[in-house]
């Protein structure tokens, strides 16, 4: 029922910044949201999460560099990524869990060149 679309990925040099966005086709109010990433040949990893009330948590690998936020009125979630490193290279996915449903976007590629 709910579709998610990520945007904002691209190629950036180490130390640069990118801002990813996730747009939902329906309301996200009252439910948590998540950012995951998956590098080639690796497991999908949880990067950041935000509760319905705006409480946030981050993977140790991105803590202090990434910031997750949400705008319930616009049905969007963002991931501000600063001080990017080559190891941040991956496809980034947004995730929304509501009731018995688990919604995923198609992902957006982030490449940090050396």
N, C-alpha and C positions, 0 to 999 in steps of 0.2 A: 504493500500500500504506500509506503514512504520510500521515495527515491532520493539518493544522495549523490551529489556531483562535486568532486574535488577540482580545484583550479589553483594556479599560482606557481606550479613547479617549473623547473628550468635548469639551465646551466649557470653555475656561479663559481667564482674562485674561492679558495680557502680564505676564511676570515670575512666573507661576504654574508649577506642576509637575504632571506626570502620570506614571504608571507603567504601561507597556504590558506585557502578558504574551502569550506564545505557548505553547500547549499542544500537544504532539505525541502522536499516538495510539500511536506506537511508540518504541523506543529511539533516542536521539540520540547515544548514547555513541560516541566515536571519530571524529566528523565535524564539520566547521565549520558554523556557522549565521550568518545575516545578517539585518539589518533594512534594508528599503528603504522609500522613500516616493515618492508621486506626487501632485503638485499638479495641478489642472485645467489642461489644455492643455500640460502639461510632460512631459518624459521621466521614467521611473522612475529614481530616484537611489539609490545605495548610501549609507546613513547610518552604519552600524556593522557590524562583523563580529567574531566570536569564534571562535578555533580550538578544536580538540578539547581542547587543554591549557589553555585559558583566556586565551591571548594575544589582545589586543584592538587594534582600530584604528578610527578615526573620520574622517568627512568634516570638512574644515576648518570648515565652516559650523556644526557642532555640537560641535566639540572643546572640552572644558572645561565643557560644559553637560549632555551626555548620557553615560550609563554603561550599557554592555551587560554582561549577566551570564548565566550558565546554571546549571542544577541538573540534572545528568545523572540523579540518583536519581529526580527527579520528572518527567523528560522535559519540562522547561520552559526557556524563555529569556525574559529581561525586558529592557526598555529604560526606564531611569529618565531622565526629561526634566525638567530644571530651567531656570529663567530663560527660559521659553518666549517666543518672538517671533512676531509675526504671520506672518512668512515660514516658520515651521515648520508652518503649516497644510497638511495633506495627508492622504491615505489612507496608512496605514503597514502594510506587509506583512512577515511573517516568511518566511524562505526556508531550506530545508534541502536540501543536496545530498549524495546518497549513491549511490555506484557510477554507473550511467548515468541515474539518476533525479534530477529537479529538482522539489521539492515547494514549493508556495506556499499560504499561507492566503488567506482571502477579504478580509482587510484590516479595519482599524478606523480610523474617522474621527477626526482630531485637528483642532480648530478653535481658533485663538488670536485672540480679538477685540481690536480696537484700543481 
